[in-house]
């Protein structure tokens, strides 16, 4: 079941939060905001993630319409992950959340976002 399917109690903010809930989803979306990445490149950008968990979270993001998986016919097949239009629309929301955390929680970004 995708995150969007989780109960959001009729609240759009909760529904949006559900899409990004998951240990690695925010970082996956953030890294894909700079361009498409292959699975191994994403795995290398997320120290500590297991391939099983990364696969699961990418599938959930794909099901929720945030990430698109593109397979190029080659030997072996090349698979790239990229943000969809709705995925790109999450980036300003994430930047605003980053700025809020810096201002009110004193959390400085380690993701290269200036607050």
C-alpha distances in whole Angstrom, upper triangle without the diagonal:
4,7,8,6,8,11,14,16,18,18,18,19,16,14,15,15,11,11,14,13,13,16,17,15,18,20,19,19,22,24,22,24,27,27,25,24,24,22,25,26,23,23,26,26,23,26,24,21,20,19,16,15,16,14,11,11,13,10,8,11,12,9,10,13,15,16,17,18,22,23,27,29,31,32,30,27,27,23,23,20,21,20,20,22,19,18,22,22,20,23,26,24,23,27,28,26,28,31,30,29,33,35,34,32,35,32,33,31,31,29,32,31,34,34
4,5,5,7,11,12,16,16,17,16,16,14,11,12,12,9,8,10,10,11,14,15,12,15,18,16,15,19,20,19,21,24,23,22,22,22,20,23,24,20,21,24,23,21,24,23,19,19,19,16,14,14,13,10,9,11,8,5,8,9,6,6,10,11,12,15,16,20,22,25,28,30,31,29,26,25,21,21,17,18,16,16,18,15,15,18,19,17,20,22,20,20,23,24,22,24,28,27,27,30,32,31,30,32,29,30,28,28,25,28,28,31,30
4,5,5,9,10,13,14,14,13,13,10,8,9,9,5,5,8,7,9,13,13,11,13,16,15,14,17,20,19,20,23,23,22,22,23,21,24,24,20,21,24,23,21,23,22,19,20,19,17,15,15,15,12,10,12,11,7,8,11,9,7,11,11,13,16,18,21,24,28,30,32,33,31,28,27,23,22,18,18,16,16,18,15,14,17,17,15,18,20,17,17,21,21,19,21,24,24,23,26,28,27,26,29,26,27,25,25,23,26,25,28,28
4,5,8,8,11,11,11,10,11,9,6,7,9,6,5,9,10,12,16,16,13,15,18,17,16,19,21,20,20,24,24,23,24,25,23,26,26,23,24,27,25,23,26,26,22,23,23,21,18,18,18,15,13,14,13,9,9,11,9,6,10,11,14,16,18,22,25,28,31,33,35,33,30,28,25,23,20,19,17,16,16,13,13,17,16,14,18,19,17,17,21,21,19,22,25,24,24,27,29,28,27,30,27,29,27,27,25,28,26,29,28
4,6,8,11,12,13,12,14,11,8,11,12,8,9,12,12,14,18,18,16,18,21,20,19,22,24,23,24,27,27,26,26,27,25,28,29,25,26,29,28,26,28,27,24,24,24,21,19,19,19,15,14,16,14,10,12,13,10,9,12,14,16,18,20,24,26,30,32,35,36,34,31,30,26,25,22,22,20,19,20,17,17,20,19,18,21,23,20,21,25,25,23,25,28,27,27,30,32,31,30,33,30,32,30,30,28,31,30,32,32
4,6,9,11,11,12,13,9,8,11,10,7,9,12,10,12,16,18,15,17,21,20,19,22,25,24,25,28,28,27,27,28,26,29,29,26,26,29,28,25,27,26,23,24,24,21,19,20,19,16,15,17,15,12,13,15,13,11,15,16,18,21,23,26,29,32,35,37,38,36,33,32,28,27,24,24,21,21,22,18,18,22,21,18,22,23,20,20,24,24,22,24,27,25,25,29,30,29,28,30,28,30,28,29,27,30,29,32,31
4,6,8,9,11,12,8,8,11,11,8,11,14,12,15,19,20,18,20,23,23,22,25,27,27,27,31,31,30,31,31,30,32,33,29,29,32,31,28,30,29,26,27,27,25,22,23,23,19,18,20,19,15,17,19,16,14,18,18,21,24,26,30,32,36,38,41,42,40,37,35,32,30,27,27,24,23,24,20,21,24,22,20,23,24,21,21,25,24,22,25,27,25,25,29,30,28,28,31,29,31,30,31,29,32,30,33,31
4,5,5,7,8,5,5,9,9,8,10,13,12,15,19,20,18,18,22,22,21,23,26,26,26,29,30,30,30,32,30,33,33,29,30,33,30,28,30,29,27,28,28,26,23,24,24,21,19,21,20,16,17,19,17,14,17,18,21,24,26,30,33,36,39,41,43,41,38,36,32,31,27,26,23,22,22,18,19,22,20,18,21,21,18,19,22,21,19,23,25,23,23,27,27,26,25,29,27,29,28,29,28,30,28,30,29
4,5,9,10,8,8,12,12,11,14,17,16,19,22,24,22,22,26,26,25,27,30,29,29,33,34,33,34,35,34,37,36,33,33,36,34,32,34,33,31,32,32,30,27,28,28,25,23,25,24,20,21,23,20,18,20,21,24,27,30,33,36,40,42,45,46,44,41,40,36,34,31,30,27,26,25,22,22,25,23,21,24,24,21,22,25,23,22,25,27,24,25,29,29,27,27,30,29,32,31,32,31,34,31,33,31
4,6,9,8,8,11,13,12,14,17,17,20,24,25,22,23,26,26,24,27,30,29,28,32,33,33,34,35,34,37,37,33,34,37,35,33,35,35,32,33,33,31,28,29,29,26,24,25,24,21,21,22,20,17,19,20,24,26,29,33,36,39,42,44,46,44,41,39,36,34,30,29,26,24,23,20,21,24,21,20,23,23,20,21,24,23,21,25,26,24,25,29,29,27,28,31,30,32,31,33,31,33,31,33,31
4,5,5,6,9,10,11,13,15,15,19,22,23,20,20,24,24,22,24,27,27,26,30,31,31,32,34,33,36,35,31,33,35,32,30,33,33,30,32,32,31,27,28,28,25,23,24,24,20,20,22,20,17,19,19,23,26,29,32,35,38,41,44,46,44,41,39,35,33,29,27,24,23,22,18,19,21,19,17,20,20,16,18,21,19,18,21,23,20,22,25,25,24,24,28,27,29,28,30,28,30,27,29,27
4,5,5,6,9,10,11,13,14,18,21,21,18,18,22,22,19,21,24,24,23,26,27,28,29,31,30,33,32,29,30,33,30,29,32,31,29,31,31,29,26,26,26,24,21,22,22,18,17,19,18,14,16,16,20,23,26,29,32,36,39,41,43,41,38,36,32,30,26,24,21,19,18,15,16,18,15,13,17,16,13,15,18,17,16,19,21,19,21,24,24,23,24,27,25,27,26,28,26,28,25,27,25
4,5,5,6,9,10,11,12,16,19,19,17,15,19,20,18,19,23,22,21,25,26,27,28,30,29,32,31,27,29,31,28,26,29,29,27,29,30,28,25,25,26,23,20,21,22,18,17,20,19,15,17,16,20,23,26,29,33,36,39,41,43,41,38,36,32,29,26,24,20,20,19,15,16,17,14,12,15,14,11,13,16,14,12,16,17,16,17,20,20,19,20,23,22,23,22,25,23,25,22,24,22
4,5,5,6,9,10,10,14,17,18,15,15,19,20,18,20,23,23,22,26,27,27,28,30,28,31,30,27,28,30,27,25,28,27,25,27,28,26,23,23,24,21,18,20,20,16,16,19,17,14,17,16,19,23,26,29,32,35,39,41,42,40,37,35,31,29,25,24,21,21,20,16,17,19,16,14,17,17,13,14,18,16,14,17,19,17,18,22,22,21,21,24,22,24,23,25,24,26,24,25,24
4,5,5,7,9,10,13,17,18,15,15,18,18,16,19,22,21,21,25,25,25,26,28,27,29,29,25,27,29,27,25,28,27,25,26,26,25,22,21,22,19,17,18,18,14,13,16,14,11,13,13,17,20,23,26,29,33,36,38,39,37,34,32,29,27,23,22,19,18,18,14,14,17,15,13,16,17,14,15,18,17,16,19,21,20,20,24,25,23,23,26,24,26,24,26,24,26,24,26,25
4,5,5,7,9,12,15,16,12,12,16,16,13,15,19,18,17,21,22,22,23,25,24,27,26,23,24,27,24,22,25,25,23,25,25,24,21,20,21,19,15,16,17,13,12,14,14,10,12,11,14,18,21,24,27,31,34,36,38,36,33,30,27,24,21,19,16,15,15,11,11,13,11,9,12,13,10,11,15,14,13,16,18,17,18,21,22,21,21,24,22,23,21,23,21,23,20,23,22
4,5,5,6,10,12,13,11,10,14,15,13,15,18,18,18,21,23,23,24,25,24,26,25,22,23,25,23,21,23,23,21,23,24,22,19,19,20,18,14,16,17,13,12,16,15,12,14,13,16,19,22,25,29,32,35,37,38,36,33,31,27,25,21,20,17,17,17,14,13,15,14,11,13,14,11,11,14,14,11,14,17,15,15,19,20,19,19,21,19,21,19,21,19,22,19,22,20
4,5,5,8,12,13,10,11,15,15,14,16,19,19,19,23,23,23,23,25,23,26,25,21,22,25,23,21,23,22,20,21,22,20,17,17,18,15,12,14,14,11,11,14,13,10,13,12,15,18,21,24,27,31,33,35,37,34,32,30,26,24,20,20,17,17,18,15,14,17,16,13,15,17,14,14,17,17,15,17,20,19,19,22,24,23,22,24,22,24,22,23,21,24,22,25,24
4,6,8,12,12,8,9,13,12,11,14,16,15,16,20,20,20,20,21,20,23,22,19,20,23,21,19,22,21,19,20,20,19,16,15,16,13,10,11,12,8,7,10,10,7,9,8,11,15,17,21,24,27,30,32,33,31,28,26,23,21,17,16,13,14,15,11,10,13,13,10,13,15,13,12,16,17,15,17,20,20,19,23,24,24,23,25,22,23,21,22,20,22,21,24,23
4,6,9,9,5,6,9,10,9,11,14,14,14,18,19,18,19,20,19,21,20,16,18,20,18,16,19,19,16,18,18,18,14,14,15,13,10,11,13,10,8,12,12,10,12,10,12,15,18,21,24,27,30,32,33,31,28,26,22,20,16,16,13,14,16,13,10,13,13,9,12,14,11,10,14,15,12,14,17,17,16,19,22,21,20,22,19,20,18,18,16,19,18,21,20
4,7,8,7,8,11,12,12,14,16,17,17,21,22,21,21,22,20,22,22,18,18,21,19,16,18,17,15,17,18,17,13,13,15,13,10,12,13,10,10,14,14,12,14,13,15,18,20,23,26,29,32,34,35,32,30,28,24,22,19,19,17,18,19,16,14,17,17,13,15,17,14,13,16,17,14,16,19,18,17,20,22,21,20,22,19,21,19,19,18,21,20,23,22
4,6,6,8,10,10,12,14,15,16,18,20,21,20,19,20,18,19,19,16,15,18,16,13,15,14,12,13,15,13,10,10,12,10,7,11,12,10,10,14,14,13,16,14,15,18,19,23,25,28,31,32,33,30,28,26,22,21,18,18,17,19,21,18,16,18,19,15,17,19,17,15,18,19,16,17,21,20,19,21,24,23,21,23,20,21,19,18,17,21,20,24,23
4,6,8,9,10,12,13,14,16,18,20,21,20,19,19,17,18,18,14,13,16,14,11,12,11,9,11,13,13,9,10,13,11,9,12,14,12,13,16,17,16,18,16,16,19,20,24,26,29,31,32,32,30,28,26,23,21,18,19,18,21,23,20,17,19,20,17,17,20,18,15,18,19,16,16,20,20,18,20,23,22,20,21,18,19,17,16,15,19,19,22,22
4,6,5,6,9,10,11,12,14,16,17,17,15,16,14,15,14,10,10,13,11,8,10,10,8,10,12,12,9,8,11,10,7,9,12,11,11,14,16,15,17,14,14,17,17,20,22,25,28,29,29,27,25,23,19,18,15,15,15,18,20,18,15,17,18,15,15,18,17,14,17,19,16,16,20,20,18,20,23,23,21,22,18,18,16,14,13,17,17,21,21
4,5,5,6,8,10,11,12,15,16,15,14,16,14,16,15,11,12,15,12,10,14,14,11,13,14,14,10,9,11,10,6,8,11,9,8,11,13,12,13,10,10,14,15,19,21,24,27,28,29,27,25,22,19,16,13,13,12,14,17,14,11,14,15,12,12,16,14,12,15,17,15,15,19,19,18,20,23,23,21,22,19,19,16,16,13,17,17,20,21
4,6,5,6,9,10,11,13,15,15,15,17,16,18,16,12,14,16,13,11,14,15,13,16,17,17,14,12,15,14,10,11,14,12,10,14,16,14,15,11,12,16,17,20,23,26,29,30,31,29,27,24,21,18,15,14,12,15,16,14,11,12,13,10,10,13,11,8,11,13,11,11,15,16,14,17,19,20,18,19,16,16,13,13,10,14,13,16,17
4,5,5,6,8,10,12,13,14,13,15,14,15,13,9,11,12,9,8,11,13,11,14,15,16,13,11,14,14,11,11,15,14,12,15,17,16,16,13,13,16,17,20,22,25,28,29,29,27,25,22,19,16,13,13,12,16,17,16,12,13,15,12,11,14,14,10,12,15,13,12,16,17,16,17,20,21,19,20,16,15,12,11,8,12,12,16,17
4,5,5,6,9,11,11,11,10,12,11,12,11,7,9,11,9,8,12,13,11,13,13,14,12,9,11,12,9,8,12,12,9,12,15,14,14,10,9,12,13,16,18,21,24,25,26,24,22,19,15,13,10,10,10,13,15,14,11,12,14,12,12,15,15,12,14,17,16,15,19,20,19,21,24,25,23,23,20,19,15,14,11,14,15,18,20
4,6,5,6,9,10,10,11,13,13,15,13,10,13,15,12,12,15,17,15,17,17,17,15,12,14,14,11,9,13,12,9,11,14,12,12,8,8,11,13,16,19,21,25,26,28,26,23,20,17,14,10,9,7,10,12,11,7,8,11,8,8,12,12,9,12,15,14,14,17,19,18,20,23,23,22,23,20,19,15,15,12,14,14,17,18
4,5,5,7,10,11,11,14,15,16,13,11,13,14,11,11,15,17,15,18,18,20,17,14,16,17,14,13,16,16,12,15,18,16,15,11,11,14,16,18,21,23,27,28,29,27,25,22,19,15,12,11,9,13,14,13,10,9,11,9,7,11,11,8,10,13,13,12,15,17,16,17,20,22,20,20,17,16,12,12,8,10,10,14,15
4,5,6,8,9,8,11,12,13,10,8,11,11,8,9,13,16,14,17,17,19,16,13,15,17,14,12,16,16,13,15,18,17,17,13,12,14,15,17,19,21,24,25,26,24,22,19,16,13,10,9,10,13,15,15,12,11,14,12,10,14,15,12,13,17,16,15,18,20,19,20,23,25,23,23,19,18,14,12,9,10,12,15,18
4,5,5,6,7,10,11,13,10,8,12,13,11,12,16,18,16,18,17,19,17,13,15,16,13,11,14,15,12,13,16,15,14,10,9,10,12,13,16,18,22,23,24,22,20,17,14,10,7,6,6,10,12,13,9,9,12,11,10,14,15,13,14,18,18,17,20,22,22,22,25,27,26,26,22,21,17,16,12,14,14,18,20
4,6,8,10,13,15,17,14,12,16,16,13,15,18,21,19,21,21,22,20,17,18,19,16,14,17,17,14,15,18,16,15,11,10,12,14,16,19,21,24,25,27,26,23,20,17,13,11,8,7,10,11,11,8,7,10,9,7,11,13,11,12,15,16,15,17,20,20,21,23,25,25,24,21,20,16,15,12,12,12,15,17
4,7,9,13,15,16,13,12,15,15,13,15,18,21,20,22,21,24,22,18,20,21,19,16,20,20,17,17,21,20,18,14,13,14,16,16,19,20,24,24,26,25,23,19,17,13,11,9,9,13,14,15,12,10,13,13,10,13,16,14,14,17,18,17,19,22,22,22,25,27,26,26,22,20,16,16,12,11,12,15,18
4,7,10,13,14,12,11,15,15,13,16,19,22,20,22,20,23,21,18,18,20,18,15,18,19,16,16,19,19,17,14,12,12,13,13,16,16,20,21,23,22,19,16,14,10,9,7,8,11,13,15,12,10,14,14,13,16,18,16,17,20,21,20,23,25,25,25,28,30,30,29,26,24,20,19,15,15,16,19,22
4,7,10,12,10,10,13,14,13,15,19,21,19,20,18,20,19,15,16,18,16,13,15,17,14,14,17,18,15,13,10,9,9,9,12,13,17,18,20,18,16,12,10,6,5,4,7,10,13,15,12,12,16,16,15,18,20,18,19,23,23,22,25,27,27,28,31,32,31,31,28,26,22,21,17,18,19,22,25
4,7,8,6,6,10,11,10,12,16,18,16,17,15,17,17,13,13,16,15,12,15,17,14,14,18,19,17,14,11,11,10,10,12,13,17,17,18,16,14,11,9,5,5,7,10,13,16,17,14,15,18,18,17,20,22,19,21,24,24,23,26,28,27,28,31,33,31,31,27,26,22,20,17,18,19,23,26
4,6,5,6,9,10,11,13,15,17,15,15,13,15,15,12,12,15,14,11,14,17,15,14,18,19,18,16,12,12,9,10,10,11,14,14,15,13,11,8,6,5,6,9,12,15,19,20,17,18,21,21,20,24,25,22,24,27,27,26,29,31,30,31,34,35,34,33,30,28,24,22,19,21,23,26,29
4,5,5,6,9,10,11,13,14,12,12,9,11,12,8,8,12,12,9,12,15,14,14,17,18,18,16,13,12,10,11,12,14,16,16,16,13,12,10,7,7,7,11,14,17,20,21,17,19,22,21,21,24,25,22,24,28,27,26,29,31,29,31,34,35,33,33,29,28,24,22,19,21,23,27,29
4,5,5,6,9,10,12,13,11,11,9,12,13,10,11,14,14,13,15,18,17,17,21,22,21,19,16,16,14,15,14,16,18,17,16,14,13,11,10,10,11,14,17,20,23,24,20,22,25,23,23,26,27,24,26,29,28,27,30,32,30,31,35,36,33,33,29,28,24,21,19,21,24,27,30
4,5,5,6,9,11,13,12,13,12,15,15,11,13,16,15,13,16,19,17,18,21,22,21,18,15,16,14,15,15,17,19,18,18,16,16,12,11,10,10,12,15,19,22,22,19,19,23,21,20,24,24,22,23,26,26,24,27,29,28,28,32,33,31,30,27,25,21,19,16,18,20,24,27
4,5,5,6,9,12,10,11,10,13,12,8,10,13,12,10,14,15,14,15,18,19,18,16,13,14,13,15,16,18,21,20,21,18,17,14,12,10,9,11,13,17,20,20,16,17,20,18,17,21,22,19,20,24,23,21,25,26,25,26,29,30,28,28,24,23,19,17,14,16,19,22,24
4,5,5,7,9,7,8,7,11,10,7,10,13,12,11,14,16,15,17,20,20,21,18,16,17,15,17,18,20,22,21,21,19,18,15,13,13,12,14,16,20,23,23,19,20,23,21,20,24,24,21,23,26,24,23,26,28,26,27,31,31,29,29,25,24,20,18,16,18,21,24,26
4,5,6,9,9,10,10,14,14,11,13,16,15,15,18,20,19,20,23,24,24,21,18,19,18,19,20,21,24,23,22,20,20,17,16,14,14,16,18,22,25,25,21,22,25,23,21,25,25,22,23,26,25,23,26,28,26,27,30,31,29,28,24,23,19,16,15,17,20,23,26
4,6,9,9,12,12,15,14,11,14,16,15,14,18,19,17,19,22,22,22,19,17,18,18,19,21,22,25,25,25,22,22,19,17,15,14,15,16,20,22,22,19,19,22,20,18,21,22,18,19,23,21,19,23,25,23,23,27,28,25,25,21,19,16,13,11,13,16,20,22
4,6,6,9,10,13,11,9,13,14,12,13,16,17,16,18,21,21,22,18,17,19,18,21,22,24,27,26,26,24,23,20,18,16,15,16,17,21,23,23,19,20,22,20,18,22,21,18,19,22,20,19,22,24,21,22,26,26,24,23,20,19,16,13,12,15,17,20,22
4,6,9,11,14,12,11,15,16,15,16,19,20,19,22,24,24,25,22,20,22,22,24,25,27,29,28,28,25,25,23,21,19,18,20,21,24,27,26,23,24,26,23,22,25,24,21,22,25,23,21,24,26,23,24,27,28,25,24,20,19,17,14,14,17,19,22,24
4,6,10,12,10,10,14,15,14,16,19,19,19,22,24,24,25,23,21,23,22,25,26,28,30,30,29,26,26,24,22,21,20,21,22,26,28,27,24,25,27,24,24,27,26,22,24,27,24,22,26,27,24,25,29,28,25,25,22,21,19,16,16,20,22,25,26
4,7,8,7,6,10,11,10,12,15,16,16,18,20,21,22,20,18,20,19,22,23,25,27,27,27,24,23,21,19,18,17,19,20,23,26,25,21,23,25,22,22,25,24,21,23,26,23,22,26,27,24,26,29,29,26,26,23,22,20,17,17,20,22,25,27
4,5,5,6,9,10,11,12,14,15,17,18,20,21,23,21,19,20,19,21,22,24,26,26,25,22,21,20,18,18,17,20,21,24,27,26,23,25,27,25,25,28,27,24,26,29,27,26,29,30,28,29,33,32,30,30,26,26,24,21,20,24,25,29,30
4,6,5,6,8,10,10,12,14,15,16,18,20,21,19,17,18,16,18,18,21,22,22,21,18,18,17,15,15,15,18,20,22,26,25,22,24,27,24,25,28,27,25,27,30,28,27,31,32,30,31,35,35,32,32,29,28,25,23,22,25,26,30,32
4,6,5,6,9,10,11,12,14,15,17,18,20,19,17,18,16,19,19,22,24,24,23,20,19,19,16,17,16,19,20,23,26,25,22,25,27,24,25,29,28,25,28,30,28,28,32,32,30,32,35,35,32,33,30,30,27,25,24,27,28,32,33
4,5,5,6,8,10,11,12,14,15,16,18,17,16,17,16,19,20,23,25,26,25,23,21,20,17,17,15,18,19,21,24,23,20,22,24,22,22,26,24,22,25,27,24,24,28,29,26,29,32,31,29,30,26,26,24,22,21,24,25,29,30
4,5,5,6,8,10,11,12,14,15,16,15,13,14,13,16,17,20,23,23,23,20,19,17,14,14,12,14,15,18,21,20,17,20,22,19,20,23,23,20,23,25,23,23,27,27,26,28,31,31,28,29,25,25,22,20,19,22,23,27,28
4,6,5,6,9,10,10,12,14,15,14,12,13,11,14,15,18,20,21,21,18,16,15,12,13,11,14,15,17,21,20,17,20,22,20,21,25,24,22,25,28,26,26,29,30,29,31,34,34,32,32,29,29,26,24,22,25,26,29,31
4,6,5,6,9,10,11,12,14,14,12,14,13,16,17,21,23,24,24,22,20,19,15,16,13,16,16,18,21,20,17,20,22,20,21,25,23,21,25,27,25,25,29,29,28,30,33,33,31,32,28,29,26,24,22,26,26,30,31
4,5,5,6,8,10,11,12,11,10,13,13,16,18,21,24,25,26,23,21,19,16,15,12,14,14,15,18,17,14,17,19,16,18,21,20,18,21,23,21,21,25,25,24,27,29,29,27,28,25,25,22,21,19,22,23,26,27
4,5,5,6,9,10,11,9,7,9,9,12,14,18,20,22,23,20,18,16,12,11,8,10,11,13,16,15,12,15,17,16,17,20,20,18,21,23,22,22,26,27,26,28,31,31,29,30,26,26,23,22,19,22,23,26,27
4,5,5,6,9,10,10,8,9,9,13,14,18,20,22,23,21,18,17,13,13,10,12,13,14,17,16,14,17,19,17,19,23,22,20,24,26,24,25,29,29,28,31,33,33,32,33,30,30,27,26,23,26,26,29,30
4,5,5,6,9,9,9,11,12,15,17,21,24,26,27,24,22,20,17,16,13,14,13,14,16,14,13,16,17,15,18,21,19,18,22,23,22,23,26,27,26,29,31,31,29,31,28,28,25,25,22,25,25,28,29
4,5,5,6,5,5,8,10,14,17,20,23,25,26,24,21,19,16,14,10,11,9,10,13,11,9,12,14,12,14,17,16,15,19,21,19,20,24,24,24,26,29,29,28,29,26,26,23,23,20,22,22,25,26
4,5,5,6,5,6,7,11,14,17,20,22,24,22,19,17,13,12,9,10,9,9,12,11,10,13,15,14,16,19,19,18,21,23,22,24,27,27,27,30,32,32,31,32,29,29,26,25,22,25,24,28,29
4,5,8,8,9,10,14,16,20,22,25,26,25,21,20,17,16,13,13,12,11,14,12,12,15,16,15,18,21,20,20,23,25,24,25,28,29,28,31,33,33,32,34,31,31,28,28,25,28,27,30,31
4,6,8,10,12,16,19,22,25,27,29,27,24,23,19,17,14,13,11,10,12,9,9,13,13,12,15,18,17,17,20,21,20,22,25,25,25,28,30,30,29,31,28,29,26,26,23,26,25,28,28
4,6,7,10,13,17,20,23,25,28,26,23,21,17,15,12,11,9,7,9,7,7,11,11,11,14,17,16,17,20,21,21,23,25,26,26,29,31,31,31,32,29,29,26,26,23,25,24,27,28
4,7,10,13,17,20,23,25,27,26,22,20,16,14,10,9,6,5,8,6,4,8,9,8,11,14,13,13,16,18,18,19,22,23,23,26,28,28,28,29,26,26,23,23,19,21,20,23,24
4,7,10,13,16,20,22,24,22,19,16,13,10,7,6,4,5,9,9,6,9,12,11,13,16,16,16,18,21,20,21,24,25,25,27,30,30,29,30,27,27,23,23,19,21,21,24,25
4,6,10,13,16,19,21,19,16,14,10,8,6,5,6,6,10,10,9,11,14,14,16,19,19,19,21,24,24,24,27,29,29,31,33,34,33,34,31,30,26,26,22,24,24,27,28
4,7,10,13,15,17,16,12,10,7,6,5,7,9,10,13,14,13,15,18,18,19,22,23,22,24,27,27,27,30,31,31,33,36,36,35,36,32,32,28,27,23,25,26,29,31
4,7,10,12,15,14,10,8,6,5,6,8,11,11,15,16,15,16,20,20,21,24,25,24,26,29,29,29,32,34,34,35,38,39,38,39,35,34,30,29,25,27,27,31,33
4,6,9,11,10,7,6,4,6,9,11,14,15,18,20,19,20,23,24,24,28,29,28,30,33,33,33,36,37,37,38,41,42,41,41,38,37,33,31,28,29,30,34,36
4,6,9,9,6,5,6,8,11,13,17,17,20,23,21,22,26,26,26,30,31,30,32,35,35,35,38,40,39,40,43,45,44,44,40,39,35,33,30,31,32,35,38
4,7,8,5,7,9,12,15,17,20,21,24,26,25,26,29,30,30,34,35,34,36,39,39,38,41,43,43,44,47,48,47,47,43,42,38,36,33,34,36,39,41
4,5,5,6,10,13,16,19,22,23,26,28,27,28,31,32,32,35,36,35,37,40,40,39,42,44,44,45,48,49,48,48,44,42,38,36,33,34,36,39,42
3,5,8,11,14,18,21,24,26,29,31,29,30,34,34,34,37,38,37,38,42,41,41,44,46,45,46,49,50,49,48,45,43,39,37,34,35,37,41,44
4,6,9,13,16,19,23,25,28,30,28,29,32,32,32,36,37,35,37,40,39,39,42,44,43,44,47,48,46,46,42,41,37,35,32,33,36,39,42
4,6,10,13,16,20,21,25,26,24,26,29,29,29,33,34,32,34,37,37,36,40,42,41,42,45,46,44,44,41,39,36,33,30,32,34,37,40
4,7,10,13,17,18,22,24,21,23,26,26,26,30,31,29,31,34,34,33,36,38,38,39,42,43,41,41,38,36,32,30,27,28,30,34,36
4,7,10,14,15,19,20,18,20,23,23,23,27,27,26,28,31,31,30,33,35,34,36,39,40,38,38,35,33,30,28,25,26,28,31,33
4,7,10,12,16,17,15,16,20,20,19,23,24,23,24,28,27,27,30,32,31,32,36,37,35,35,32,30,27,25,22,23,24,28,30
4,7,10,13,14,12,13,16,16,16,20,21,19,21,24,24,24,27,29,28,29,32,34,32,33,29,28,24,23,19,21,22,25,27
4,7,10,11,9,9,13,13,13,17,18,17,19,22,22,22,25,26,26,28,30,32,31,31,28,26,23,22,18,19,20,23,25
4,7,8,5,6,9,10,10,14,15,14,16,19,19,19,22,24,24,25,28,29,29,29,26,25,21,21,17,18,18,21,23
4,5,5,6,9,10,11,14,15,15,18,20,20,21,24,25,26,28,30,31,31,31,28,28,24,24,21,22,21,24,25
4,5,5,6,9,11,12,14,15,17,18,19,21,23,24,25,27,29,30,30,31,28,28,24,25,21,22,20,23,24
4,5,5,7,9,11,11,13,15,16,17,19,21,22,23,25,27,28,28,29,27,26,23,24,21,22,20,23,23
4,5,5,7,10,11,11,13,15,16,17,19,20,21,23,25,26,26,27,24,24,20,21,17,19,17,20,21
4,5,6,8,10,10,12,14,15,16,18,20,21,22,24,25,26,26,24,23,19,20,16,17,15,18,19
4,6,7,8,9,11,12,14,15,17,18,20,21,23,24,24,25,23,23,20,21,18,18,16,18,18
4,6,5,6,9,10,11,12,14,15,17,18,20,21,21,22,20,20,17,18,15,16,14,17,17
4,5,5,6,9,10,10,12,14,15,16,18,20,20,21,18,17,14,16,12,13,11,13,14
4,5,5,6,9,10,10,12,14,15,16,18,19,20,18,17,15,17,14,14,11,12,12
4,5,5,6,9,10,11,12,14,15,16,17,18,17,17,15,17,15,15,12,14,13
4,5,5,6,9,10,11,12,14,15,15,16,14,14,11,13,11,12,10,12,11
4,5,5,6,9,10,11,12,14,15,15,13,12,10,12,10,10,7,8,8
4,5,5,6,9,10,11,12,13,14,13,13,12,15,14,14,10,10,8
4,5,5,6,9,10,10,11,12,11,12,11,14,13,14,11,12,9
4,5,5,6,9,10,10,10,8,8,7,10,10,10,7,8,7
4,5,5,6,9,10,10,9,9,9,12,12,12,8,8,5
4,5,5,6,8,9,9,10,11,15,15,15,12,11,8
4,5,5,5,6,6,8,9,12,13,14,12,11,9
4,6,6,5,5,5,7,11,12,13,10,9,6
4,6,6,8,9,11,15,16,16,13,11,8
4,6,8,11,13,17,18,18,16,15,11
4,5,9,11,14,16,17,15,15,12
4,6,10,13,15,16,14,13,11
4,6,9,11,13,12,11,10
4,7,9,10,9,9,8
4,5,6,6,7,8
4,6,7,9,11
4,6,9,11
4,6,9
4,6
4
